[in-house]
Amino acid sequence: MQRYRKKLSRAAGTATAVLLLAAGMCFGLPLAYACEPDSPQAKASADQEMHHHHHGTASDPQQADAAAPPVFVASTAKSFAALMDDAMAVMDDGMKRAPMNGQSEHDFVTMMIPHHQGAVDMAKALLLYTKDPELRNLALGIIAEQQNEIRVMQAWLEHHPDSAAKK
């Protein structure tokens, strides 16, 4: 049991490191800034990055419908690296299309849904290519938890329809 707890602890540490790295990559921050989000450099970099993203607005559905969004398909017909690239592209597109209205709660939820779906897609890609039981278990857990959180966020949006109309 002790050995299993140590493995879990190491896995949690690795997962935290991966999340910090992903946060830096997602927000275009150098890793040092991702680890220190309150630093002036991180804030300036994040502000600059936000100006580069063009999000859909709740009042601009034509922008979101301009082109069909990409779709992720987990298949061994592509390499693992290509699947990860696809998952990132789909996630990025979904986050750019998220209907933003300036209300922090609404905007957070609409951006996190495609972000969580990206984690699900990446975990599905890993399941196609790994035989490592710990990583398979981790990927299955990510799929289950992230899908549940997506449902929670979708329910929140359904229960807060007035938040979509605010600007």
Phi, psi and omega per residue, in radians:
M1 nan -0.734 3.132
Q2 -1.038 -0.768 -3.141
R3 -1.097 -0.704 3.128
Y4 -1.113 -0.719 3.115
R5 -1.107 -0.687 3.104
K6 -1.111 -0.715 3.107
K7 -1.099 -0.741 3.118
L8 -1.104 -0.729 3.131
S9 -1.091 -0.771 3.089
R10 -1.104 -0.721 3.132
A11 -1.102 -0.714 3.118
A12 -1.129 -0.713 3.084
G13 -1.100 -0.716 3.104
T14 -1.154 -0.741 3.132
A15 -1.085 -0.707 3.109
T16 -1.107 -0.755 3.121
A17 -1.095 -0.719 3.128
V18 -1.129 -0.723 3.128
L19 -1.113 -0.731 3.105
L20 -1.107 -0.741 3.102
L21 -1.101 -0.779 3.128
A22 -1.106 -0.683 3.117
A23 -1.071 -0.747 3.100
G24 -1.099 -0.726 -3.131
M25 -1.218 -0.724 -3.101
C26 -1.143 -0.628 -3.085
F27 -1.760 0.135 3.094
G28 1.183 0.402 -3.114
L29 -1.698 2.519 2.959
P30 -1.069 2.634 -3.057
L31 -0.945 -0.701 -3.131
A32 -1.040 -0.653 3.133
Y33 -1.301 -0.580 3.112
A34 -1.124 -0.595 3.140
C35 -1.373 -0.352 3.135
E36 -2.163 1.270 -3.021
P37 -1.146 -0.319 -3.133
D38 -1.573 -0.019 -3.132
S39 -1.200 2.610 3.123
P40 -1.024 -0.621 3.132
Q41 -1.147 -0.726 3.136
A42 -1.131 -0.737 -3.138
K43 -1.137 -0.750 3.129
A44 -1.133 -0.733 3.132
S45 -1.144 -0.723 3.131
A46 -1.152 -0.715 3.099
D47 -1.075 -0.770 3.130
Q48 -1.102 -0.730 -3.131
E49 -1.123 -0.674 -3.137
M50 -1.083 -0.570 3.118
H51 -1.234 -0.361 -3.138
H52 -1.489 -0.339 -3.136
H53 -1.569 2.349 3.095
H54 -1.989 1.755 -3.091
H55 -1.576 2.663 3.013
G56 -1.178 2.783 3.079
T57 -2.040 2.733 -3.125
A58 -1.078 -0.424 -3.120
S59 -1.723 0.103 -3.091
D60 -2.192 1.192 -3.104
P61 -1.209 -0.383 3.139
Q62 -1.124 -0.636 3.133
Q63 -1.064 -0.728 -3.113
A64 -1.231 -0.471 -3.090
D65 -1.678 0.065 -3.062
A66 -0.973 -0.730 3.119
A67 -2.465 2.607 3.138
A68 -1.110 2.377 3.127
P69 -1.224 2.630 3.088
P70 -1.196 2.737 -3.125
V71 -2.143 2.396 3.101
F72 -1.575 2.296 3.073
V73 -2.231 2.008 3.114
A74 -1.388 2.008 -3.098
S75 -2.665 2.497 3.088
T76 -1.322 0.028 3.040
A77 -1.197 -0.294 3.096
K78 -2.033 2.715 3.070
S79 -1.218 2.849 3.093
F80 -1.040 -0.769 -3.131
A81 -1.050 -0.733 3.127
A82 -1.140 -0.672 3.099
L83 -1.125 -0.710 3.113
M84 -1.134 -0.707 3.067
D85 -1.061 -0.760 3.111
D86 -1.070 -0.806 -3.125
A87 -1.064 -0.734 3.113
M88 -1.139 -0.717 -3.133
A89 -1.131 -0.743 3.128
V90 -1.143 -0.768 3.130
M91 -1.086 -0.815 -3.128
D92 -1.067 -0.759 3.119
D93 -1.097 -0.765 3.126
G94 -1.092 -0.673 3.128
M95 -1.234 -0.630 3.090
K96 -1.194 -0.552 3.141
R97 -1.472 -0.143 -3.088
A98 -1.004 2.267 -3.115
P99 -1.279 1.789 -3.118
M100 -1.583 2.445 3.105
N101 -2.303 0.099 3.107
G102 1.571 -0.153 3.077
Q103 -1.559 2.114 -2.987
S104 -0.988 -0.761 -3.097
E105 -1.113 -0.829 -3.139
H106 -1.088 -0.849 -3.083
D107 -1.117 -0.682 3.087
F108 -1.038 -0.857 -3.085
V109 -1.133 -0.782 -3.098
T110 -1.185 -0.472 3.091
M111 -1.416 -0.583 -3.081
M112 -1.310 -0.442 3.141
I113 -1.064 -0.933 3.105
P114 -1.175 -0.505 3.095
H115 -1.108 -0.806 3.109
H116 -1.147 -0.668 3.106
Q117 -1.102 -0.600 3.071
G118 -1.066 -0.704 3.094
A119 -1.124 -0.699 3.107
V120 -1.083 -0.812 -3.119
D121 -1.091 -0.726 3.124
M122 -1.136 -0.696 3.116
A123 -1.130 -0.676 3.092
K124 -1.102 -0.695 3.106
A125 -1.085 -0.767 3.141
L126 -1.067 -0.726 -3.123
L127 -1.045 -0.489 3.108
L128 -1.263 -0.435 -2.970
Y129 -2.059 -0.127 -3.125
T130 -2.006 2.580 3.021
K131 -1.937 -0.076 -3.128
D132 -1.102 2.071 -3.054
P133 -1.114 -0.609 3.128
E134 -1.182 -0.754 3.129
L135 -1.230 -0.605 3.068
R136 -1.103 -0.750 3.110
N137 -1.108 -0.756 3.103
L138 -1.055 -0.814 -3.130
A139 -1.085 -0.739 3.110
L140 -1.109 -0.684 3.082
G141 -1.128 -0.729 3.103
I142 -1.059 -0.795 -3.135
I143 -1.035 -0.870 -3.103
A144 -1.099 -0.848 -3.082
E145 -1.195 -0.777 -3.096
Q146 -1.184 -0.656 3.089
Q147 -1.136 -0.675 3.087
N148 -1.107 -0.780 -3.140
E149 -1.145 -0.604 3.058
I150 -1.065 -0.784 3.121
R151 -1.083 -0.692 3.113
V152 -1.095 -0.764 -3.135
M153 -1.180 -0.697 3.079
Q154 -1.087 -0.710 3.098
A155 -1.122 -0.692 3.111
W156 -1.053 -0.787 3.125
L157 -1.074 -0.702 3.115
E158 -1.132 -0.610 -3.123
H159 -1.500 -0.080 3.133
H160 -2.266 1.005 -3.099
P161 -1.132 -0.460 3.133
D162 -1.181 -0.428 -3.134
S163 -1.217 -0.453 3.129
A164 -1.291 -0.441 -3.091
A165 -1.509 -0.368 -3.108
K166 -1.197 2.578 -3.135
K167 -2.231 nan nan
